[in-house]
Each structure stands twice: as structure tokens, then as C-alpha cells.
Amino acid sequence: MNEDLSVESVVEDMDRSKPVNLPKIVRRGEQPYVAIRRSVRMEEFPTIADRLPQLIGWVLGQGLEMAGAPFFRYRTIDMDGESEVEAGVPLASAPEPEGDIRVGTLPAGHYATITHLGHFEGLLAVTKALREWAEHEGLEWDMTVVDGVEHWGCRLESYKTDPRAEPDPANWETELAFRLADVAPGE
């Protein structure tokens, strides 16, 4: 491990035209949500991404209260195969499931977070920086690897900017939040 590695050096290596905040650890409580889940290859990601507007429309049509930004939850990640991904919306309370709309709860715990400002294409670099920062800090993810596939307790990309309201991708804000393996429950 490079002893000179710091949060600042990780951020320095990223594209400076895409400002981000520094990584931090936050404690989150349980959060009910609804989602549509698909198994997709990364090049087929639009098949799940395109479901978010439909899901938001369903939530609003049911008169449900959104409790945050829409997100993608990566349950498994296999960059060479299929990944299990949910397009989701956090809610104030859990409704009844309907059709392919599932109801779930995002788990409580400590999350490493960072916010990316810019087009979605920059998320790979920000993800890499967050993972390198966590490794440098000696943090462990709520994640296991089985046969080369990452299985995450909770890994989120929350889309805080509505592209209809802000069409310039340079101004899109995306928060990454990856759950850490908590040392002691309730800490």
C-alpha cells in the first residue's frame, strides 16, 4: 500500500473539471423503498435505467411520498457478466408491491459516501477513488466476492439532479453510498 496515499491525492488524480466532495462516513437508518430489479450486463444498463421514470410515475400515481433521490442499488456486480441491479425510489412508508415493483428496506449502517458533479461517465473514476480511499483508511465493505462476483449488502448511486430540470450534464449531482461492514451493531 502506498503510505503517501491520502484523500486529497486520490481526489487530485481524478478529473479536476468534475469537482467532488471528499469521502466521508455517515450513519444511515433503515429506509423503505420500491424498486424494479433486473439482471443486466453493463452494456445493457439502459434496460434498467429506463425503468426509473416509470417507477417514479407509479410512486406519484399512488400518492406516495418520496423520501429522497431515485437510485440504482447494485446487489451484485460482475463487470464481465450479469449484475443484479435495482432501479429504486426511497419512500416515507412502504406500500404494497404491484406487478414487477418490489418493496424493500435499505439497511441501516455506516456508509462511505462521496458526491460526483458531472456526467454519469465520470462515476467509474469516482467509484475507484472511493474504494481506494476506503482501502487506505482500513475500512471494510459490506461485500463478499464469490467466483469473482461482488455481492453487496448495499451499494447505491443516488441521482440528486433531475435531467429534465437541469439539462447540462456538467451540473448533475450523483451521490455514491457504499455500506461498510459495521464493527458493532448500533454504533
DAWO-V909847 format. One record per residue. N is the residue number from 1. RES is the residue in one letter. SS is DSSP state (h for helix, s for strand, l for the rest). D_LAST is the distance of its C-alpha to the last C-alpha in Angstrom with 2 decimals. Layout:
[[N & RES & SS & D_LAST] [N & RES & SS & D_LAST]]
This chain:
[[1 & M & l & 28.19] [2 & N & l & 29.66] [3 & E & l & 28.45] [4 & D & l & 29.77] [5 & L & l & 27.50] [6 & S & l & 25.46] [7 & V & h & 23.96] [8 & E & h & 27.23] [9 & S & h & 29.39] [10 & V & h & 27.71] [11 & V & h & 28.26] [12 & E & h & 31.73] [13 & D & h & 32.68] [14 & M & l & 32.09] [15 & D & l & 34.84] [16 & R & l & 34.87] [17 & S & l & 36.71] [18 & K & l & 33.52] [19 & P & l & 31.12] [20 & V & s & 27.37] [21 & N & l & 24.45] [22 & L & l & 22.46] [23 & P & l & 19.39] [24 & K & s & 16.01] [25 & I & s & 12.38] [26 & V & s & 11.22] [27 & R & s & 8.55] [28 & R & s & 10.87] [29 & G & l & 11.41] [30 & E & l & 14.01] [31 & Q & s & 17.40] [32 & P & s & 20.78] [33 & Y & s & 23.42] [34 & V & s & 26.89] [35 & A & s & 28.17] [36 & I & s & 31.16] [37 & R & s & 30.54] [38 & R & s & 33.01] [39 & S & s & 33.54] [40 & V & s & 35.05] [41 & R & s & 36.29] [42 & M & h & 35.17] [43 & E & h & 38.75] [44 & E & h & 38.66] [45 & F & l & 35.49] [46 & P & h & 37.56] [47 & T & h & 38.07] [48 & I & h & 34.46] [49 & A & h & 34.14] [50 & D & l & 37.27] [51 & R & l & 35.68] [52 & L & h & 33.23] [53 & P & h & 36.01] [54 & Q & h & 37.10] [55 & L & h & 33.60] [56 & I & h & 33.21] [57 & G & h & 36.71] [58 & W & h & 35.82] [59 & V & h & 32.74] [60 & L & h & 34.95] [61 & G & h & 37.81] [62 & Q & l & 35.72] [63 & G & l & 34.83] [64 & L & l & 31.09] [65 & E & l & 28.79] [66 & M & s & 27.11] [67 & A & l & 23.57] [68 & G & l & 23.62] [69 & A & l & 25.54] [70 & P & l & 26.98] [71 & F & s & 25.48] [72 & F & s & 26.12] [73 & R & s & 23.58] [74 & Y & s & 24.48] [75 & R & l & 23.87] [76 & T & s & 26.06] [77 & I & s & 27.78] [78 & D & l & 31.12] [79 & M & l & 33.01] [80 & D & l & 36.19] [81 & G & l & 35.95] [82 & E & s & 34.39] [83 & S & s & 30.83] [84 & E & s & 29.17] [85 & V & s & 28.38] [86 & E & s & 27.64] [87 & A & s & 28.96] [88 & G & s & 26.70] [89 & V & s & 26.27] [90 & P & s & 23.19] [91 & L & s & 24.32] [92 & A & l & 23.66] [93 & S & l & 24.41] [94 & A & l & 25.42] [95 & P & l & 29.20] [96 & E & l & 31.33] [97 & P & l & 31.83] [98 & E & s & 35.29] [99 & G & l & 37.23] [100 & D & l & 35.19] [101 & I & s & 32.44] [102 & R & s & 29.31] [103 & V & s & 26.49] [104 & G & s & 22.91] [105 & T & s & 19.25] [106 & L & s & 17.18] [107 & P & l & 13.87] [108 & A & l & 10.54] [109 & G & s & 8.20] [110 & H & s & 8.47] [111 & Y & s & 12.22] [112 & A & s & 14.73] [113 & T & s & 17.38] [114 & I & s & 20.91] [115 & T & s & 23.83] [116 & H & s & 27.34] [117 & L & s & 30.42] [118 & G & l & 33.48] [119 & H & l & 34.94] [120 & F & h & 32.96] [121 & E & h & 34.87] [122 & G & h & 32.68] [123 & L & h & 29.46] [124 & L & h & 30.13] [125 & A & h & 30.22] [126 & V & h & 27.03] [127 & T & h & 25.27] [128 & K & h & 26.69] [129 & A & h & 25.54] [130 & L & h & 21.91] [131 & R & h & 22.01] [132 & E & h & 23.81] [133 & W & h & 21.40] [134 & A & h & 18.40] [135 & E & h & 20.65] [136 & H & h & 21.63] [137 & E & l & 18.09] [138 & G & l & 17.44] [139 & L & l & 14.93] [140 & E & l & 15.27] [141 & W & s & 15.78] [142 & D & l & 15.10] [143 & M & s & 18.85] [144 & T & s & 21.62] [145 & V & s & 25.25] [146 & V & s & 28.00] [147 & D & l & 31.61] [148 & G & l & 30.73] [149 & V & s & 28.84] [150 & E & s & 25.22] [151 & H & s & 23.21] [152 & W & s & 20.16] [153 & G & l & 17.25] [154 & C & l & 17.49] [155 & R & s & 19.61] [156 & L & s & 21.01] [157 & E & s & 23.88] [158 & S & s & 24.13] [159 & Y & s & 27.60] [160 & K & l & 27.47] [161 & T & l & 31.24] [162 & D & l & 33.89] [163 & P & l & 36.71] [164 & R & l & 39.23] [165 & A & l & 38.34] [166 & E & l & 37.95] [167 & P & l & 40.33] [168 & D & l & 39.89] [169 & P & h & 37.43] [170 & A & h & 36.96] [171 & N & h & 35.02] [172 & W & l & 32.75] [173 & E & s & 29.00] [174 & T & s & 26.67] [175 & E & s & 22.90] [176 & L & s & 21.40] [177 & A & s & 17.78] [178 & F & s & 16.81] [179 & R & s & 13.64] [180 & L & s & 12.02] [181 & A & l & 11.48] [182 & D & l & 7.77] [183 & V & l & 7.87] [184 & A & l & 5.81] [185 & P & l & 5.63] [186 & G & l & 3.82] [187 & E & l & 0.00]]
